[in-house]
Amino acid sequence: MTIDHGIKTIGIIGSGQMGGGIAQIGAVHGFKTIIYDLSDNALTKCKTLHEKLLARAVQKERMTQNEAAAALANITYASNIEALDPSDIVIEAVVENADIKKQIFADLATRFTGNQILATNTSSISITDIATSVGDAADRFIGMHFFNPVPVMKLVEVINGLATSQETTDRVLALSTAMGKVAVPANDRAGFVSNRILMPMINEAFYAWMEGVAEPEHIDQIMTLGMAHPMGPLRLADFIGLDTCQHIMEVMAEGLNNPRYLACPLLKQLVTAGRLGNKTGQGVFDYPQK
Ligand code: NAD
């Protein structure tokens, strides 16, 4: 049976890597998309990136000029939160900080009092915890965990909080499909499924390096050539951001109440030194800045 998700307009908060990607795929799949950010600079960057990526898709004959123009016309870039009002769902993609997310959702819960869905793209924070900020709207609150880069990665991990209603889950599963993704459900435990398995593997790679089991490039080669991973765990950590990896390990250590999730001292040391990966030009490996 096909569920009617009832969504025509998608609101997004945060126009960074993830929010921008979610807006792009929403617009490409025919949804009116309103993206709000408190930084005008971030919105401008996001719009420029959309124009560039859609022009490239036309060049590579993955879409026509008309389709690209229609997708761009579907997107509204907004620097005031009221612009989100027509949304049938709001997907939050701001910094990974529980207090900031809760503040945003407490405000959204007062604006969206109908059957609109409130969703977070958090990669590690408890959905049930963030949902405490929305009061009675907790049944309409859910985790929609997209992957980076959003236009390329097929998965959306859909996470129910303790109070999420079946109707909300069904609508979000149907919406994810309509956005061209494969939605897979998971329960609300720190790290969900994806990071619970990925992050300890990355952390173990840092331990292997720290204990001198192999050089970083050899650890990555063993995992790419031997396990057919498209990217080694250390290069992947650089791509994700070493600070993000450390943060997710800390959330899991606390949330799962288990010291085996504590971040490797070498990972923490690189973060302390400001070697955060691609974004700072140096992490495990060096990335000459253009
Ligand atoms: P980002 O830093 O690229 O973008 C965050 C954006 O949010 C910025 O443009 C910032 O100006 C804006 N912002 C911050 N506070 C705001 C507020 N109060 N109101 C409106 N806008 C605000 O971050 P990102 O990498 O896109 O990550 C966003 C979320 O997605 C995080 O929760 C992260 O854990 C999650 N996530 C990230 C990845 C990834 O690989 N980057 C993958 C999956 C999930």
Boltz pocket constraint, residues with backbone or C-beta under 6 A from the ligand:
constraints:
  - pocket:
      binder: B
      contacts: [[A, 13], [A, 14], [A, 15], [A, 16], [A, 17], [A, 18], [A, 19], [A, 36], [A, 37], [A, 38], [A, 39], [A, 42], [A, 92], [A, 93], [A, 94], [A, 95], [A, 96], [A, 97], [A, 100], [A, 104], [A, 121], [A, 122], [A, 123], [A, 124], [A, 145], [A, 146], [A, 147], [A, 148], [A, 240]]
      max_distance: 6.0
